[in-house]
Amino acid sequence: MKGIRAYQIAIIGMGPKGLYCLERLLAQISHANLHDPITIHLFNKTPFFGAGDIYRPDQPDYLLMNFTNRNIDLRPNAPPTSTVHIQPYTEWLQHHRIDNRSKADDFSSRATVGKYYIDHLNKLLRNRPDHLTIQKHVGEVIDIIAREQHYTLLYQRGRKEIFTLPRPIHQIMLTTGHGGNMPQPTKWSDHGSFIPQVYPVDEKLGGIPPGSKIGIKGLGLTFIDTVLALTEGRGGTFHRQVNKMKYVPSGQEPRLIFPFSRSGLPMIPKKGTDPNPELRYFTREKIRPFKDPVTDRYPFEKKILPLIHAEIEFQYYWKLFQDHGLTLRYEDSFDIVKEQTSAFHKSHPAIRPFSFEDLYHPIAEPHDHRAVEQHISELIDHASISGPWSTAAAVWRSISPVFSDIYRFGGLDASGHRAFDQKFFGVFNRVSYGPPLENMRKILALTHAGYLNFSFAKSPTVHPAPNGRFELRKTLNTSSMQVDLDVLIDARIPKTNLDSGSVLWQNLLKRKLISPYQNNDAHASYSPGCTALTRQGNPVTPSQEVVPTLTLYGTPTEGITFDNDTLSRTRNNMADQWSNNIIHDIKSYYATYRSEIESDDLSKRE
């Protein structure tokens, strides 16, 4: 239609979630047989549209996924049909032959996964219809200004000039991922030897001199990436031996690396063929009666947590019984299951009974280097044989989809919501979402080679020292220990927190387009630090008005939703409803325009 401004859409954050939004939007436009002009603006801080920074294709190949190839699939699971043919990841790998980790149970490099997503984005762009314009903008959106019926977007490239998008935007999708969560400001931020984030690893860690003594805060997946970047990434090599690895240095490594965290516990590794236990206790049918009819919420600590514990313990013993040629009978009453396990231990007194203490706090005091090294070795042994502990560790992955449904949008009582976030989220994450077994073997090899020292692993104190350096201090029993660090690295992924969010989130708060979510009930109140949202992902303002033209998806919704797996198309899926709503809005936009044209023509004839 000549003379009309095209309907304008912005997707801010073009990692996998942004790609899902674009794919669904194009499918909906095609399905609705729309032919009016539409412009879609894609914003990403880096040029890696479709992959985002987590899966950027220029990162080193030793940075691996923490789940297997069979779990990676860009294909939509609901109509309408995509506008292009989308291959499942394993099929795409076999076709392109760019990674030797191509089996369904292998762990690919994150770079290869990024290439898969970018390849399909390019397919979508090549096959767009003529009436649809798609514009890429490399830059960080720092402000969204609401006008009467549209938005103005401001974005910045690096730390340079601020640009204003010249077109008014009618609908916005925010899928900013962890990039929207700034690292918490610390008293160390002005120290020249403090590195607050590690990605991209070559850029952030490349300036650390060989022979340095380094402290790493965090013992999760980012810790492993950091250690490998400082060793394998500097030319060191790992040589496979029987069920273990040996590290051969390049001479460019740090002198010593001191990892630490609050718990001092590394993550549990997994094989690609990990068990997928059939749930017996944590099922929707067993959970449903526990919802409070008055508050419409689930009491987490009183009802939900005991079911989680029952499921974990049952699955542990089910595998243990199987390994001994026995069968553990399922019973609705867990007390009867306990009778079976008690009888088992009477006839097998050398086998230690299951204890949640072993799962939650597996290292006894003194929590020193030798204890952590021994614990890592035991974790590798358990994962290698896929025994009872591996089965128990896999339970949280199996129950997570069900738990996500009862957690989201205030499904837990307020005190239970707080308890889960603060006490159990980290534990279950450590137990069930750990690294590939290969990577933990590398960590053990580096420990044996003398590059990793876990003497300060559990809750040391950090102190600034002269010349921009740091000191780690710890009291163990009655003795005090101290080590001087040349560099301190924060290897944690920051959680969603509006109080310390990026410039964009601060501006959204200031402009009252969003408000903090609060879980309130008759007994408690809890603020998880996230945005108040409707179930469609639309923000709720401080005056309790819904903003239907702004939608959040993925990491920005964490706290009011749970487990926003970066690559999942089904978990907390906001893209389907968003794309469907936009079709209705586009039709309304052009219907209004046509009505105005007809009215003007009628007035002229009169």
SULGITA-V450194 format. One record per backbone hydrogen bond with DSSP energy under -1.0 kcal/mol. CO is the residue of the C=O (numbers start at 1). NH is the residue of the N-H. Records with the same first field share a line. If there is no record, write none. Layout:
BEGIN
CO=NH ; NH
END
This chain:
BEGIN
1=4
7=39
8=170 ; 171
9=41
10=173
11=43
12=175
14=50
15=19
16=20
17=21
18=22
19=23
20=24
21=25
22=26
23=27
24=28
25=29
26=30
27=31
28=32
29=34
37=7
38=133
39=9
40=135
41=11
42=137
43=13
44=139
47=49
48=51 ; 52
53=56
56=59
60=63
63=110
68=71
69=72
72=89
88=92
89=93
90=94
91=95
92=96
93=97
103=106
104=70
106=69
108=65
109=113
110=114
111=115
112=116
113=117
114=118
115=119
116=120
117=121
118=122
119=123
120=124
121=125
122=126
123=127
125=128
129=132
131=38
133=40
135=42
137=44
140=156
143=154
145=152
150=147
151=169
152=145
153=165
154=142 ; 143
155=163
156=140
157=160
161=157
163=155
169=151
171=10
172=551
173=12
174=553
177=180
178=181
180=502
186=189
188=191
191=194
193=488
195=490
200=204
201=205
205=208
209=212
212=255 ; 256
213=486 ; 487
214=258
215=489
216=260
217=491
220=224
221=225
222=226
223=227
224=228
225=229
226=230
228=233
231=234 ; 236
232=235
237=248
239=246
241=244
244=241
246=239
248=237
253=211
256=214
257=453
258=216
260=218
261=459
270=437
281=283
283=287
284=288
287=290
288=291
292=296
297=292
298=413
299=303 ; 304
300=305
303=307
304=308
305=309
306=310
307=311
308=312
309=313
310=314
311=315
312=316
313=317
314=318
315=319
316=320
317=321
318=322
319=323
321=324 ; 326
322=325
334=338
335=339
336=340
337=341
338=342
339=343
340=344
341=345
342=346
343=347
344=348
348=351
356=360
357=361
366=368
368=372
369=373
370=374
371=375
372=376
373=377
374=378
375=379
376=380
377=381
378=382
379=383
380=384
381=385
382=387
387=391
388=392
389=393
390=394
394=398
395=399
396=400
399=403
400=404
401=405
402=406
403=407
404=408
407=411
411=298
413=417
414=418
415=419
416=420
417=421
418=422
419=423 ; 424
420=424 ; 425
424=428
425=429
426=430
427=431
428=432
429=433
430=268
435=270
436=440
437=441
438=442
439=443
440=444
441=445
442=446
443=447
444=448
445=449
446=451
447=450
451=257
454=457
457=261
461=473
463=471
466=469
469=465
470=485
471=463
472=483
473=461
474=481
476=479
479=476
481=474
483=472
485=470
487=215
488=195
489=217
497=500
498=501
502=506
503=507
504=508
505=509
506=510
507=511
508=513 ; 514
509=512
515=532
519=526
524=521
526=519
529=498
530=517
532=540
534=537
537=552
538=534
539=547
541=544
545=541
547=550
549=172
551=174
554=557
555=558
557=560 ; 561
560=409
561=559
563=565
565=568
570=573
574=578
575=579
576=580
577=581
578=582
579=583
580=584
581=585
582=586
583=587
584=588
585=589
586=590
587=591
588=592
589=593
590=594
591=595
592=596
593=597
594=598
595=599
596=600
597=601
598=602
599=603
600=604
601=605
602=606
END
